[in-house]
């Protein structure tokens, strides 16, 4: 990873995007990584037709990888189609980090936010 990306990730961790909680969200979900204790809570506001994400806020605690990944993901979620988000995988997040892959030991941290969002959407759809 280049120095540019390392500096960008440090800056993202120090000043994360879209942190907080939405008032009256359409979707809310908390996810915990049982192996390390990292945690993220996501709140989503959907469009009127309930097909896209209009706004996202999140809060969490944990390692820099999980928190930075969630911060970057939160920007990608705004305006995204719910059906498309459900198909996203690790490879869809890697370009934000300027990476082609991530160490196996950090993969759960890296994908925790995405897994939380996907579970949140699926739980909401199954209500």
HUZI-V949757 format. One record per residue. N is the residue number from 1. RES is the residue in one letter. SS is DSSP state (alpha for helix, beta for strand, coil for the rest). Layout:
N/RES/SS  N/RES/SS
This chain:
1/X/coil  2/X/coil  3/X/alpha  4/X/alpha  5/X/alpha  6/X/alpha  7/X/alpha  8/X/alpha  9/X/alpha  10/X/alpha  11/X/alpha  12/X/alpha  13/X/alpha  14/X/alpha  15/X/coil  16/X/coil  17/X/coil  18/X/coil  19/X/beta  20/X/coil  21/X/coil  22/X/coil  23/X/coil  24/X/coil  25/X/coil  26/X/coil  27/X/beta  28/X/beta  29/X/beta  30/X/beta  31/X/beta  32/X/beta  33/X/coil  34/X/coil  35/X/coil  36/X/coil  37/X/coil  38/X/coil  39/X/beta  40/X/beta  41/X/beta  42/X/beta  43/X/beta  44/X/beta  45/X/beta  46/X/beta  47/X/coil  48/X/coil  49/X/coil  50/X/coil  51/X/coil  52/X/beta  53/X/beta  54/X/beta  55/X/beta  56/X/beta  57/X/beta  58/X/beta  59/X/beta  60/X/beta  61/X/beta  62/X/coil  63/X/coil  64/X/alpha  65/X/alpha  66/X/alpha  67/X/alpha  68/X/alpha  69/X/alpha  70/X/alpha  71/X/alpha  72/X/alpha  73/X/alpha  74/X/alpha  75/X/alpha  76/X/alpha  77/X/alpha  78/X/coil  79/X/coil  80/X/coil  81/X/beta  82/X/alpha  83/X/alpha  84/X/alpha  85/X/alpha  86/X/coil  87/X/coil  88/X/coil  89/X/coil  90/X/alpha  91/X/alpha  92/X/alpha  93/X/alpha  94/X/alpha  95/X/alpha  96/X/alpha  97/X/alpha  98/X/coil  99/X/coil  100/X/coil  101/X/coil  102/X/coil  103/X/coil  104/X/alpha  105/X/alpha  106/X/alpha  107/X/alpha  108/X/alpha  109/X/alpha  110/X/alpha  111/X/alpha  112/X/alpha  113/X/alpha  114/X/alpha  115/X/alpha  116/X/alpha  117/X/alpha  118/X/alpha  119/X/alpha  120/X/alpha  121/X/alpha  122/X/alpha  123/X/alpha  124/X/alpha  125/X/alpha  126/X/coil  127/X/coil
